[in-house]
Amino acid sequence: MPLYDLVLQVKARVPKREVFELLKRTSLKILDANGVLMDVKSFGHQTLAYVYKKPNERHHEVQMSQMTFASVPNVLPEISHALRVDEKVVRWMVLKRKRKMEPLIKYKAWTEEQRAAMIESSRESESSRDRGRESGGGGGGRRRF
């Protein structure tokens, strides 16, 4: 299944509860098509770089949200239609990511020993970097040739 990002801009005066309901309806369409919802982000109220003009409307500010999901491509027209007919939505965009969601069987599970060794090696590299800074190494000053 390909990964998609849905970027959604909703009118600024719409209550957050209604934005939540809009995202919920959209995510249910994805889940009904056996998709997987990965992430939902809200960027809050954003001032636009330029005014969006629609008949009898001008938008200077919107509420922005992003939803990351994996789904079959045939659910996209259904989502697009639902967003097009909703009066609260100013603009939306569905972007396809280049990489696909890999099956979980391909991910190697770490044992506790491997995880502990990875944490220890990252601590050692951080401490060696810190020792280099204390001894004056790393050259933060002006170079002279």
N, C-alpha and C positions, 0 to 999 in steps of 0.2 A: 504494500500500500504506500502510495506517495505521501509525503508530508506537505501540509499546507499551512499558511499563516493567513488568518482573516483579520484585516485591520478595519475597524469600524469607527465611524464618526457619527455621533448622535447629537441632536440639538442640545444646546447648553442648558436650556430651561427644563428639560425632562428630568424628573426625579430619579435618583439613583436606583430606587426600587424597580422602576420601569425598565431601566437599562439592564438591571439584573435579570428581569423576566425575559427581555429580548435575547440576552446571551443564553439563558436557559433554554428557550425555544429552539435557538440555533443549535445548541449542543445536543438537544434531544433528536434533532434531524440527523445529526452525525452518528449518534449512538444507534439510532434505528437502522442505519445503513451498515451496521457492524463496524463502525469507525472507532477510533480511540482518541479521546481528548487528552492532550499532553499538558497544556498550560493555558491559563487565562490571566492576562495582565490588564490592569486599568491604569491609564496614564492621567486620569482626572481631567479637569478643565484645561484646555490648551487654546491659547490665542493664535489665530491663524495668521499666516504671513500676508494673505490678501483676503478680501471679502468674497465669500461664496454667494453668488446671486442666483436666486430661483424666482419664479413668478410670485410677486407679493412677499418675498422674503429676502433678507440679507443676514448672513451669518458671519460674525466676527470672532466667535468663540464656539468650540465644540467640546464634547466629552469623548475622549479617545479610549478605545479598548483593543486588545489584540488577543486572538485565540489561536493556539497552535494545535493542529489535529492531524491524524492520519486517517484517510478514508479512500474509498473507491471514487473515481472521478465522476461517476454518474449522479452523485449527491450534490454536486456544485450548482447545477441549474436550479435545483429545488431551493437551495440556500439563497441563491441570487434572486430568485423570484420573491421569496419571503421578505428579503431586505428591500427590494425595489418597491413593493406595495406598502411598506410600513412608513407612515408619515413622520415618525420620529427620527428616522435615519437620514442623515445628510449625504454621506458618501460611504462607500465600502470598497475594499479591494481584496481579492483572494490571490495570494502569491504561492506558487509551487516551489518548494525547496529542491535543491539539486540532489541531495542524498535521500534515500528511502529509509523507512524504518526497517531495521534488520530483525529477523526472528530471534527470540531470546536464546535459542539453543546456540547461536554463534558467539554469545558473550561468555567469556571464561569466568567462572566463579573463582574468587580468591579464597584461599584458606586463611585461617587466622594468622598463621606464621608468615605468609606472603604479605598480608596487610600490615603486620607489625614491622616487617623488614622495610616496607615502603615508607612507613611513617618515620622509622629510625633514619633512613637514608635522607629523607627530606629535612629532618632536624639537623643532621650532620652538615648538610650543604648550607643551611641557614646560619649555623654557628661558624662555619669557616668563612662565610661572607662577612659576618659581623666582626670576626677577628681581623680580617683584611682592612676593614674600615677603621678600626681602632689603631692599627699600626701605621696609619697614614698612607696605606696603599690605595690604589684605585684612582689616583691622580685627579683630584677635583680642581686643581689650580691651573694656571696658565702654563702652556708648554713653551719651552725655549729650545731652539735648535742650535 
